[in-house]
Amino acid sequence: FCPAGAIREVDHIERVLKAMDDKKIVVLQTAPSTRVAISECFGEPSGSIGTGKMVAAAKLAGFSYVFDTNFTADLTIMEEGTELLGRVANGGPFPMFTSCCPGWINLCEKRFPEYIPNLSSCRSPMQMMSPIIKTYFAKRTGINPDDLYVVAMMPCTAKKDEIERPQMFRDGKKDTEAVLTTRELGELIKRKGINWDDLPDLPYDDPIGASTGAAALFGATGGVMEAALRTAYELKTGKTLPSVEFQQVRGLAGVKEAEIPVDGLNVRVAVASGTANVLALMDKIKKGAEYHFVEIMACPGGCIGGGGQPISLDKDILKKRMESIYSIDERSVIRKSHENPMITEIYKNFFGKPGSHLSHELLHTTYSDRSTKIVKKEETVKEVAGAGE
Ligand code: SF4
């Protein structure tokens, strides 16, 4: 966000409105952290939960279906958990890094390419949801996938770049056509003349709108780790967790570390959010610190502090949004990703099992070393500086 207005973020509102005018079937998916921030666009207190109103507003604004990215957060846990257990069985490579955050993926590819093999191969939940809409959902409803236009509502400006990654194209087409930040969806709702205060609470559309408390946690730093630990522990040990809350990875500390005993193995984990903290943790890892699993989010506090969220002068904004995320988890009937019945159904009827051939085709990705471009740029700068002397 540039206070002088000299740099403007790429605005996708016009392309979404055009798709609606073109009579496309425009579908919205909404990220975990957006529901604890969207209400702030309409003057509600920091951290208010606006899930139902957000769905109602999106329907009135012209979206034909509204799905919950939390569903694919649960799916991420199934795929990433399977990948982690596979690495434990095969001896690594460790640490395995989460891959939901495009800010972190960009940093890793450019600054730490030697750790690319350590990145989980899972696409982000956003980039898992869109191909599911265009395959599984399209098939169930008899809709031609070419008629669908998928929009993602995200806390994040980096997600606009993520949908342009060459690895995210299938058959030469994008899976996600547009990304609206939380601020942009708020702006679109206002432009459509929708009165937020009068909106009812509406549920997400089935069958890919159902999610668990674990998925809700993805919105805050430590949430992916906590969700993964809930599932990895129960799937590995076959026992029910005495408590699903892993306090060691909760809260706003920039770096958190824990050791969790799972079936005779002390699983060493770390969580970092905010670029300075990420760089400090990477330095520690390069110097020999050993972990099995590391969650990294580029923004302070994770996605609750994303660059596309409403701007706030409340100094406790992250704490309040985080408390709302935890309360969504606490109030959820199901709090573990592997217990989501819709996840069970999609594996039974579509993917087969986590890590299957089809899962790899639609839910996983690859990365590339982009560090050489930086070196070349620095060399060019040196050359130019030399020429001027
Ligand atoms: Fe985007 Fe920030 Fe969330 Fe990363 S942490 S996905 S950059 S909002």
Residues whose N, C-alpha, C, O or C-beta is under 5 A from the ligand:
A	BS01	SF4	C100 C101 P102 G103 P155 C156 A158 M297 A298 C299 G302 C303 G306 G307
